[in-house]
């Protein structure tokens, strides 16, 4: 297996998207200014949620406290370790020649450029920028051709010593010169480049770009020269914040705010920071949003939730008063929501194994009800429930088209036929209903399962309290170290209680062969999910006690044996979970080929912010049982998920998110490019971690990147997307929601979607 590749900026953003947010239910919010996508777009009406006020209605002065995930390790957006905070800072302090509107359409930025046009196509594409004569760096020097030329040379890839994260577009430029008139910059391309509007944004002063050392160090810890409505005053490493202040040399509309304080606040601490009035703007999680909703409803939401779940313990009057008092501090906070320019997908690794066969990939994809998954993932958000139909454009993006017909809608019979065609046959006599009744039984089972899930969650809460009481005496003499060692076992035992009880309440027999039964339960004659779950629980508890005892005694061999016992218990829990998925009445006997069962490794993140991804994974795994495909779900630490599994190709199925882009012909090509053999014999995959690609897809991207006509380029992008669907290497599931808590008086800021913030207009309502 090849070594994991270094993660570039786009991949790290994908990882951040994965780890930063669960899909969060929330209450309604105000709409934006009404600007929407073109008629070709999805037209959801949720492209942005930014309360707009004219500048005259925004107070002059004040500090906006804005939460970020981390301090930037560099302020050079073109270095490999640049992140979202880097992007936010440079957006407020450096030139952007083009900005994006809510439909991801590039818009000329008149603060820097008066005109920018393709002036000729032959013999070479030529773009002439007429710069705003007022545009100057904070040093007093006019922005000009020297800055454009230095950035082109640093990013065109000809000098590896710069170590730029990417060179797309800049590598097609042949020369940069002065224009024929004052304040003009002429850029001549060696090869046509459709996404030329993406270049020189942000634009850095030549002092950052001229030499490799400057590129690596001049903007790493500070940004001494700026040309935006704000400038960087200081990066506070001690209290993990960045202060931006008004740029007094800014020639455009003066910033309404006096300063912006970007403060690192972990997501699980943002609710309390909002309560204390320490934040004005922050992306938030589900518990925070629910607290905000309760605060605005005066506790009504809590009462309603108890009414919906008869098993939930009622809170005492004192507890309700305490909750109301705490939530009341959030009444000054509003929730803004929109579709985030990012999507969650199911990735199918086509490098080896069963998924190397396109027919198997297509079968897996057709077995999944994407609409049902999107409905579950987006429930309660107030956003339109709609499965994403494109890999290359988001729902409200200009030019969006649903091309999923190239793969086909959910069709269990078609999926089964594809598997049979690929040589995967039913592996034995089926227990239970006949094949003809499977689909109907599956529908009934799906409804029953949705109902049972609520009961399982209630039982899990009750069992958790019991487990905590039982474990208290065991851990009291072991100390903190033993507590941490047993935490995984506690979690598994708590989860097993709900699963076991569900199985006991509705015993079922899984449609498996004797061989599969032996593998799953370890006891061929006992196929009950409840029995297998109870066995896993006992194994987990025994392994936990064994580990606590071994660590207390300090014996190395004992600790190793205990870890091995815990690993066996974890496998037993996975087997029990698989039996539970198989016993809803819709599962088919596992398919076989040449005596080998059709089992796929499904890798999911285990962290506390990934609950919705795991839930989606389990729903997909259950769908696959209905076509005779089994999954072995493996949960791995968040920090290992991308580098050690996705990038390294150590998975069959996985779920992760990709950011959307306004320039898919350029930015999406590395994600879907056909892998090629590298000089050392390894497989060079760029960012195509599914390892699925075709020559035709590559050719369509190449043509789109050269096509200067917007209509013709959109047609090529649609065709490329259709071929990506047909290859079935990745299955878009839904576009993620973007959820932002904002102070009630915060103006011109919120859930921006694709739209570029206009930082000088952000402030507080008078």
C-alpha positions in Angstrom: 0.0 0.0 0.0 1.5 3.4 -0.9 2.4 5.9 1.8 -0.1 8.5 2.6 0.4 11.7 0.6 0.9 15.1 2.2 -2.4 16.8 2.4 -2.8 20.0 0.4 -4.9 23.0 1.3 -8.1 21.7 -0.3 -7.8 18.4 1.4 -7.2 19.9 4.8 -10.3 22.0 4.3 -12.2 18.8 3.5 -10.9 17.3 6.7 -11.9 20.5 8.6 -15.3 20.3 7.1 -15.6 16.7 8.2 -14.4 17.3 11.8 -15.9 20.7 12.3 -19.5 20.1 12.0 -22.4 17.8 12.4 -25.6 18.6 10.6 -27.6 20.7 13.0 -31.3 21.2 13.5 -32.3 24.8 14.0 -35.1 27.3 14.0 -36.1 29.6 11.1 -34.1 32.8 10.3 -34.3 35.9 8.1 -33.5 35.7 4.5 -30.8 37.6 2.6 -31.3 40.4 0.1 -33.2 38.2 -2.3 -30.4 37.8 -4.8 -30.4 34.2 -6.0 -28.9 31.9 -8.6 -29.5 31.9 -12.3 -32.5 30.1 -13.7 -30.2 27.1 -14.3 -29.4 26.8 -10.7 -31.2 24.7 -8.1 -33.1 27.7 -6.7 -33.4 26.5 -3.1 -33.6 30.1 -1.8 -31.1 29.2 0.9 -27.9 30.3 -0.9 -27.1 32.8 1.9 -28.5 34.2 5.1 -27.0 37.6 5.8 -29.2 40.4 7.2 -28.5 43.4 5.0 -28.4 47.0 6.2 -27.2 50.0 4.3 -24.0 51.5 5.6 -25.8 54.5 6.9 -27.8 52.2 9.3 -24.6 50.6 10.6 -23.0 52.2 13.6 -19.4 53.5 13.2 -16.9 51.8 15.5 -17.0 48.8 17.8 -15.3 45.4 17.8 -16.7 42.3 16.3 -15.6 39.1 18.1 -15.6 36.3 15.5 -14.8 32.7 16.4 -12.3 30.7 14.4 -11.1 27.1 14.8 -7.3 27.8 14.9 -4.7 30.5 14.7 -3.2 30.6 11.2 0.2 29.0 10.8 0.8 31.3 7.9 -0.7 34.4 6.3 0.4 33.3 2.8 -2.7 31.8 1.3 -0.6 30.0 -1.3 1.5 27.9 1.1 0.4 24.3 1.8 -0.4 24.9 5.4 -2.8 27.9 4.8 -6.2 27.3 6.3 -9.7 28.9 6.7 -8.4 31.5 9.1 -5.7 32.5 6.6 -8.5 33.0 4.0 -10.5 35.1 6.4 -7.6 37.4 7.2 -6.4 37.9 3.6 -10.0 38.6 2.5 -10.1 41.6 4.8 -6.6 42.9 4.3 -5.4 42.1 0.7 -6.7 42.8 -2.8 -9.3 40.5 -4.4 -9.6 41.3 -8.1 -12.9 39.4 -8.3 -15.3 38.5 -5.5 -18.2 35.9 -5.6 -21.9 36.5 -5.3 -24.3 34.1 -3.7 -24.5 32.0 -6.9 -20.7 31.8 -7.1 -20.5 34.1 -10.0 -17.3 36.1 -10.2 -17.8 39.9 -9.8 -15.3 42.6 -10.7 -14.1 44.4 -7.5 -14.0 48.1 -8.4 -12.0 48.9 -5.3 -9.0 47.4 -7.2 -9.9 47.0 -10.8 -11.9 49.3 -13.1 -12.0 46.8 -16.0 -10.7 43.3 -16.8 -11.3 41.8 -20.2 -10.1 39.2 -22.6 -8.8 41.5 -25.4 -7.7 38.8 -27.8 -7.9 35.1 -28.4 -5.3 34.8 -31.2 -2.5 34.0 -31.3 -2.8 33.9 -27.5 -5.4 34.7 -25.0 -4.7 38.1 -23.5 -6.2 39.7 -20.5 -5.9 43.4 -19.7 -6.5 44.7 -16.2 -7.1 48.4 -15.8 -6.3 49.1 -12.1 -8.0 51.6 -9.9 -5.5 54.5 -9.7 -6.3 55.0 -6.0 -5.3 51.4 -5.1 -2.1 51.5 -3.0 -0.3 49.3 -0.6 -0.1 50.6 3.0 3.6 51.4 2.3 2.4 54.1 -0.1 3.4 52.3 -3.3 0.8 51.9 -6.0 -0.4 48.4 -6.8 1.1 47.6 -10.2 2.6 45.2 -12.7 5.6 44.4 -10.4 3.2 42.7 -8.0 1.4 40.7 -10.7 4.8 39.6 -12.2 6.2 38.5 -8.9 3.1 36.5 -8.0 3.1 34.8 -11.4 6.7 33.8 -11.2 6.3 32.5 -7.6 3.3 30.4 -8.4 3.9 29.1 -12.0 5.8 26.0 -10.8 9.0 26.7 -12.7 10.9 27.2 -9.4 10.2 24.4 -6.9 12.1 26.3 -4.2 9.1 28.4 -3.6 7.1 25.4 -2.5 3.7 26.8 -3.6 0.7 24.7 -2.8 -0.5 24.8 -6.4 0.2 26.4 -9.7 -3.1 26.0 -11.6 -3.6 28.8 -14.1 -0.3 30.5 -13.3 1.5 27.8 -15.2 -0.4 28.8 -18.4 0.8 32.4 -18.3 3.5 33.3 -20.8 4.3 36.8 -19.8 3.1 39.7 -17.6 3.8 43.3 -18.8 2.7 46.8 -18.6 -0.4 47.6 -20.7 -0.5 50.3 -23.4 -2.1 52.8 -21.1 -1.4 54.0 -17.5 -2.4 51.7 -14.7 -2.9 48.7 -17.1 -1.4 45.2 -16.6 -1.3 42.9 -19.6 -1.3 39.1 -19.0 -0.6 36.9 -22.0 -1.3 33.1 -21.7 0.7 30.4 -23.4 -2.5 28.2 -23.3 -6.1 29.3 -23.1 -7.3 29.4 -19.5 -11.1 29.7 -18.8 -10.8 30.4 -15.1 -8.6 33.4 -15.4 -10.8 35.4 -13.1 -9.6 33.2 -10.2 -6.0 34.4 -10.6 -4.3 37.1 -8.5 -6.8 36.7 -5.7 -5.5 37.4 -3.1 -2.8 39.6 -4.6 0.4 39.9 -2.5 2.9 42.7 -2.6 6.1 41.8 -4.5 8.0 41.9 -1.2 6.2 38.6 -0.3 6.6 36.9 -3.7 9.9 37.9 -5.2 12.2 35.4 -3.6 11.7 31.9 -2.1 12.7 33.0 1.3 10.3 35.9 1.2 7.5 33.6 0.0 8.1 31.2 2.9 8.8 33.7 5.7 7.6 37.3 4.9 4.0 36.5 5.6 4.3 33.6 7.9 3.8 35.4 11.3 2.7 38.8 10.2 1.5 40.9 7.2 3.4 44.1 7.4 2.0 45.4 4.1 -1.7 45.4 3.3 -4.2 46.9 0.9 -7.7 46.2 2.3 -10.2 47.9 4.6 -8.4 46.3 7.5 -4.8 45.5 8.4 -3.3 42.9 10.8 -2.4 44.6 14.0 -1.2 41.6 15.9 -1.4 37.8 16.2 -1.7 37.0 19.9 -0.2 33.6 20.4 -0.8 33.8 24.1 -4.6 34.2 24.1 -4.9 32.7 20.6 -6.5 35.6 18.8 -5.8 37.9 15.8 -6.7 41.5 15.8 -7.6 43.4 12.6 -7.9 47.1 12.7 -9.1 49.8 10.3 -6.6 50.5 7.5 -6.2 54.3 7.7 -4.7 54.3 4.2 -7.6 52.5 2.7 -9.1 54.5 -0.2 -12.5 52.8 -0.4 -15.5 53.0 1.9 -14.2 53.2 5.4 -14.8 50.1 7.5 -17.7 50.6 9.9 -16.0 48.5 12.5 -13.0 49.8 14.3 -11.6 46.3 14.7 -12.3 42.6 14.2 -11.1 40.2 16.8 -10.7 36.7 15.5 -10.6 34.4 18.5 -9.9 30.7 18.7 -12.8 29.1 20.5 -13.3 25.3 20.4 -16.8 24.4 19.1 -17.8 22.8 22.3 -17.1 26.0 24.2 -18.9 28.4 21.9 -22.2 28.1 23.6 -20.9 29.3 26.9 -18.9 32.1 25.1 -22.1 33.3 23.5 -23.9 33.2 26.8 -21.2 35.4 28.4 -21.3 37.8 25.5 -17.8 37.0 24.4 -18.6 36.2 20.8 -20.7 38.1 18.2 -20.3 35.6 15.3 -19.6 31.9 15.4 -20.4 28.6 13.6 -22.1 26.4 16.2 -23.2 22.9 16.9 -26.5 21.2 17.6 -26.7 21.7 21.3 -25.9 25.4 21.0 -28.6 25.9 18.4 -31.2 24.1 20.5 -30.3 26.3 23.5 -30.8 29.4 21.4 -34.2 28.0 20.2 -35.2 27.4 23.8 -34.1 30.8 24.8 -36.3 32.5 22.2 -39.2 30.2 23.0 -39.0 30.5 26.8 -38.5 26.8 27.5 -41.4 25.7 25.2 -39.1 23.6 23.1 -38.0 21.6 26.2 -41.7 20.8 27.1 -42.4 19.8 23.5 -39.5 17.4 23.4 -40.7 15.7 26.5 -44.2 15.4 25.0 -42.8 13.7 21.9 -40.9 11.1 24.0 -42.9 9.6 26.8 -39.9 7.8 28.2 -37.9 11.0 28.8 -37.6 11.9 32.5 -39.4 15.1 33.4 -37.3 17.9 34.8 -38.1 19.3 38.1 -39.3 22.9 38.5 -36.0 23.9 39.8 -34.1 22.3 36.9 -36.5 24.0 34.4 -35.9 27.4 36.1 -32.1 26.9 36.0 -32.2 25.9 32.3 -34.4 28.9 31.5 -32.1 31.2 33.4 -29.1 29.9 31.5 -30.8 29.8 28.1 -32.2 33.3 28.7 -28.7 34.7 28.3 -28.9 33.6 24.7 -31.9 35.7 23.7 -29.6 38.3 22.2 -28.3 35.6 19.7 -29.9 34.7 16.4 -29.3 31.7 14.2 -28.5 32.2 10.5 -28.5 29.3 8.1 -27.8 28.6 4.5 -26.4 25.8 2.3 -22.7 25.7 2.9 -20.6 25.5 -0.3 -19.6 21.9 0.5 -21.1 18.5 0.1 -21.0 15.1 1.9 -20.3 12.1 -0.3 -19.9 8.3 -0.1 -16.5 7.4 -1.5 -16.0 4.0 -3.2 -12.4 2.9 -3.4 -12.0 1.4 -6.9 -8.3 0.6 -6.6 -8.7 -3.1 -5.7 -11.1 -5.6 -4.3 -14.8 -6.0 -5.3 -15.2 -2.2 -6.0 -12.5 -2.3 -8.7 -15.4 -3.7 -10.8 -17.5 -0.8 -12.0 -20.6 -3.0 -12.0 -20.2 -3.6 -8.2 -19.7 0.2 -7.6 -22.8 1.0 -9.6 -24.8 -1.7 -7.7 -23.7 -0.2 -4.3 -24.6 3.3 -5.5 -28.1 2.2 -6.8 -28.9 0.4 -3.5 -28.7 3.8 -1.7 -31.8 6.0 -1.3 -30.0 9.4 -1.5 -33.3 11.3 -1.0 -34.0 9.5 2.3 -30.4 10.1 3.5 -30.7 13.8 2.7 -34.1 14.0 4.4 -32.7 12.5 7.6 -29.5 14.5 7.5 -31.3 17.8 6.9 -34.3 17.3 9.1 -35.2 20.3 11.2 -32.8 22.6 9.5 -35.4 24.6 7.7 -33.5 24.0 4.5 -35.0 22.3 1.4 -34.6 18.5 1.6 -32.9 17.7 -1.6 -30.2 15.2 -2.6 -27.3 16.9 -4.3 -27.3 16.0 -8.0 -23.8 17.2 -9.0 -20.2 16.6 -8.1 -19.1 19.9 -9.6 -21.7 22.6 -8.7 -23.7 23.2 -5.6 -27.5 23.5 -5.6 -27.8 27.3 -5.8 -24.7 27.7 -7.9 -24.9 29.3 -11.3 -25.0 26.5 -13.9 -26.1 23.7 -11.5 -27.7 20.7 -13.1 -28.7 17.3 -11.6 -26.8 14.8 -13.7 -27.4 11.8 -11.4 -29.5 10.1 -14.1 -26.2 8.9 -15.6 -26.0 6.5 -12.6 -29.8 6.0 -12.1 -32.1 6.3 -9.2 -32.3 3.8 -6.3 -33.2 0.5 -7.8 -32.7 -2.7 -5.7 -33.5 -5.1 -8.5 -31.1 -3.4 -10.9 -28.4 -3.4 -8.2 -28.9 -7.1 -7.7 -28.7 -7.8 -11.5 -25.5 -5.8 -11.7 -24.0 -7.9 -8.9 -25.1 -11.1 -10.6 -23.6 -10.0 -13.8 -20.3 -9.3 -12.0 -20.3 -12.9 -10.8 -21.5 -12.3 -7.2 -24.3 -14.8 -6.6 -26.6 -15.4 -3.6 -24.5 -17.5 -1.2 -27.1 -19.9 0.2 -30.7 -20.6 1.1 -32.5 -17.6 2.3 -34.2 -17.6 5.7 -37.5 -15.8 5.9 -39.4 -14.2 3.0 -39.0 -15.1 -0.7 -36.9 -12.8 -2.9 -40.1 -11.4 -4.5 -41.3 -10.1 -1.2 -38.0 -8.6 -0.1 -38.7 -5.1 -1.4 -42.1 -4.9 0.3 -40.6 -6.2 3.5 -37.8 -3.7 3.3 -40.3 -0.9 3.1 -42.1 -2.1 6.2 -38.9 -2.7 8.0 -37.7 0.8 7.2 -40.8 2.3 8.8 -40.5 0.0 11.8 -36.8 0.8 12.2 -37.4 4.6 12.3 -39.8 4.0 15.1 -37.5 1.7 17.0 -34.6 4.1 16.8 -36.4 6.5 19.1 -36.9 3.7 21.7 -33.3 2.7 21.4 -32.0 6.2 22.1 -34.3 6.3 25.2 -33.1 2.9 26.4 -29.5 3.9 25.8 -29.9 7.0 28.1 -31.3 4.7 30.9 -28.6 2.1 30.5 -25.9 4.7 30.5 -26.9 5.7 34.0 -26.9 2.1 35.2 -23.5 1.4 33.7 -22.1 4.6 35.3 -23.3 3.4 38.7 -21.9 -0.1 38.2 -18.5 1.2 37.1 -18.1 3.7 39.8 -16.9 1.2 42.5 -14.6 -0.5 40.0 -12.8 2.7 39.1 -12.7 4.4 42.4 -9.3 2.9 43.4 -7.8 2.9 40.0 -7.3 6.6 39.4 -7.5 8.7 36.3 -5.4 6.5 34.1 -7.7 3.5 34.5 -10.7 5.7 33.8 -9.3 6.8 30.5 -8.4 3.2 29.6 -11.9 2.0 30.3 -13.7 4.8 28.5 -13.9 3.0 25.2 -15.3 -0.1 26.9 -17.9 2.0 28.7 -19.0 3.5 25.5 -19.4 0.2 23.7 -21.2 -1.3 26.7 -23.7 1.6 26.8 -24.3 1.4 23.1 -24.8 -2.4 23.3 -27.5 -2.1 25.9 -29.8 -0.2 23.6 -29.1 -2.6 20.7 -29.6 -5.7 22.9 -32.9 -4.4 24.3 -34.1 -3.6 20.8 -33.3 -7.1 19.7 -35.0 -8.6 22.7 -38.2 -6.6 22.1 -38.5 -7.7 18.6 -36.5 -11.0 18.1 -35.7 -11.7 14.5 -33.7 -14.2 12.6 -31.0 -12.9 10.2 -31.0 -14.3 6.6 -27.5 -15.8 6.7 -25.8 -19.1 5.8 -24.4 -21.3 8.5 -20.8 -20.1 7.6 -21.8 -16.4 8.0 -23.6 -17.1 11.2 -20.5 -18.7 12.7 -18.5 -15.7 11.7 -21.0 -13.2 13.1 -22.0 -14.7 16.4 -19.4 -17.3 17.1 -22.3 -19.7 17.8 -24.0 -21.0 14.6 -27.2 -22.0 16.4 -27.7 -18.6 18.0 -28.6 -15.9 15.5 -30.5 -13.4 17.7 -29.0 -9.9 17.6 -29.9 -9.5 21.3 -27.8 -12.6 22.2 -24.9 -11.5 20.1 -25.1 -8.1 21.6 -25.2 -9.4 25.2 -22.2 -11.6 24.4 -20.3 -8.5 23.2 -21.3 -6.6 26.3 -20.0 -9.3 28.6 -16.8 -9.4 26.7 -16.4 -5.6 26.9 -17.0 -5.5 30.6 -14.6 -8.4 31.2 -11.9 -6.8 29.1 -12.3 -3.5 30.9 -11.9 -5.1 34.3 -8.9 -7.0 33.0 -7.3 -3.9 31.6 -7.9 -1.9 34.9 -6.4 -4.7 36.9 -3.4 -5.1 34.6 -2.6 -1.4 34.6 -2.9 -1.2 38.3 -0.4 -4.0 38.7 1.9 -2.6 36.1 2.5 -5.9 34.3 3.3 -5.4 30.6 2.1 -8.8 29.5 -1.2 -8.4 31.3 -1.8 -5.0 29.6 -1.1 -6.6 26.2 -3.5 -9.4 26.9 -6.2 -7.0 28.1 -5.8 -4.9 25.0 -6.2 -8.0 22.9 -9.3 -8.9 24.8 -10.7 -5.4 24.2 -10.0 -5.8 20.5 -11.9 -9.1 20.5 -14.8 -7.4 22.3 -14.8 -4.6 19.7 -15.0 -7.1 16.9 -17.8 -8.9 18.7 -19.7 -5.6 19.0 -19.2 -5.0 15.3 -20.6 -8.5 14.6 -23.6 -7.8 16.8 -24.3 -4.5 15.1 -24.1 -6.3 11.7 -26.6 -8.9 12.9 -28.9 -6.1 14.0 -28.7 -4.5 10.5 -29.5 -7.9 9.0 -32.5 -8.7 11.1 -35.0 -6.1 9.9 -36.7 -8.4 7.4 -35.3 -6.8 4.2 -31.8 -8.3 4.2 -30.7 -10.7 1.5 -28.3 -13.6 1.9 -24.7 -12.5 1.5 -23.4 -12.8 -2.1 -20.4 -15.0 -2.9 -17.9 -15.3 -5.7 -15.4 -18.1 -6.0 -16.2 -19.0 -2.4 -15.5 -15.5 -1.2 -18.2 -13.4 0.5 -19.0 -9.9 -0.6 -17.9 -7.9 2.4 -16.7 -4.2 2.2 -14.6 -2.3 4.7 -16.5 0.8 5.8 -14.3 3.3 7.6 -15.9 6.1 9.6 -14.5 8.7 12.0 -15.1 8.1 15.7 -14.9 11.6 17.1 -17.6 13.4 19.0 -18.3 15.8 16.1 -18.9 13.0 13.6 -22.2 11.5 14.9 -24.2 12.4 11.7 -21.5 10.8 9.5 -21.7 7.6 11.5 -25.5 7.6 11.4 -25.4 8.1 7.6 -22.9 5.3 7.4 -25.1 2.9 9.3 -28.1 3.7 7.1 -26.0 3.0 4.0 -24.8 -0.3 5.5 -28.3 -1.3 6.2 -29.3 -0.5 2.6 -26.5 -2.7 1.3 -27.8 -5.7 3.2 -30.8 -5.7 0.9 -28.7 -6.5 -2.1 -26.6 -9.1 -0.3 -23.6 -6.9 0.5 -22.1 -6.9 4.0 -20.0 -4.2 5.5 -17.4 -4.3 8.3 -17.6 -0.9 9.9 -14.4 0.4 11.4 -14.4 3.6 13.5 -11.0 5.3 13.6 -9.7 8.4 15.4 -10.5 11.7 13.6 -6.8 12.6 13.4 -6.1 9.3 11.5 -9.1 9.3 9.3 -7.8 11.2 6.3 -4.1 10.7 6.4 -4.0 7.0 7.4 -7.1 5.8 5.7 -8.6 8.0 3.0 -5.4 9.4 1.5 -3.6 6.0 2.0 -6.5 4.1 0.3 -7.1 1.9 3.4 -10.8 1.5 2.9 -13.6 0.3 0.6 -16.3 2.7 1.6 -15.9 6.0 3.5 -17.8 9.3 4.0 -16.2 12.7 3.9 -16.9 16.2 2.6 -15.5 18.2 -0.3 -15.7 22.0 -0.6 -17.5 23.5 -3.5 -15.8 25.8 -5.9 -16.7 28.6 -8.3 -14.1 27.3 -10.7 -14.8 23.5 -11.1 -12.9 23.2 -14.5 -9.7 23.9 -12.5 -10.3 23.1 -8.9 -12.3 19.8 -9.3 -10.0 18.3 -11.9 -7.5 16.9 -9.3 -10.4 15.3 -7.4 -11.6 13.2 -10.4 -8.4 12.8 -12.5 -7.5 9.3 -13.5 -4.7 8.0 -11.3 -1.4 7.5 -13.1 1.7 5.5 -12.3 4.4 7.6 -10.7 8.1 7.2 -11.5 8.7 5.1 -8.4 6.0 2.7 -9.3 3.4 4.0 -6.9 0.0 5.3 -7.9 -0.2 9.1 -8.3 -3.8 10.0 -7.4 -3.6 13.8 -6.8 -6.7 14.3 -4.7 -8.7 11.4 -6.3 -8.8 9.3 -3.2 -11.4 6.9 -4.7 -8.8 5.9 -7.3 -11.6 5.9 -10.0 -11.2 7.9 -13.2 -11.4 7.7 -16.9 -9.6 9.2 -19.9 -12.9 10.7 -21.1 -13.4 12.6 -17.8 -9.8 13.9 -18.0 -10.4 15.1 -21.6 -13.6 16.9 -20.7 -11.9 18.7 -17.8 -9.0 19.7 -20.1 -11.5 21.0 -22.7 -13.5 22.9 -20.1 -10.4 24.6 -18.7 -9.5 25.9 -22.2 -13.0 26.9 -23.2 -13.6 30.7 -22.9 -17.2 30.7 -23.9 -19.3 30.4 -20.7 -22.1 28.4 -22.3 -19.9 25.8 -24.0 -17.8 25.5 -20.8 -20.9 24.8 -18.8 -21.9 22.1 -21.2 -18.5 20.4 -20.9 -18.7 20.5 -17.1 -22.2 18.9 -17.2 -20.8 16.2 -19.4 -17.9 15.6 -17.1 -20.2 15.4 -14.1 -22.4 12.8 -15.9 -19.3 10.6 -16.6 -18.3 10.9 -13.0 -21.7 9.7 -11.9 -21.5 6.8 -14.4 -18.1 5.8 -13.0 -19.6 5.5 -9.5 -16.5 6.3 -7.6 -18.2 8.9 -5.5 -21.9 9.4 -4.7 -22.9 12.9 -3.5 -25.4 12.6 -0.7 -26.3 16.1 0.4 -25.1 19.7 0.5 -24.1 20.6 4.1 -26.0 23.3 6.1 -24.0 26.3 7.2 -25.2 27.4 10.7 -24.0 30.6 12.3 -24.9 32.2 15.7 -24.9 36.0 15.4 -25.6 38.8 17.9 -29.0 40.2 17.2 -27.5 43.6 16.1 -24.8 42.2 13.9 -25.3 43.5 10.4 -24.1 42.4 7.0 -22.6 39.1 8.4 -24.0 35.6 8.9 -24.1 32.5 6.8 -22.4 33.7 3.7 -22.6 30.6 1.5 -20.5 31.2 -1.6 -20.7 35.0 -1.2 -17.5 36.9 -0.4 -18.0 39.0 2.7 -17.7 42.8 2.2 -15.7 43.4 5.4 -16.0 47.2 5.3 -19.8 46.9 5.6 -19.9 44.5 8.6 -20.9 46.1 11.9 -23.7 46.6 14.4 -27.1 48.1 13.8 -27.5 51.6 15.1 
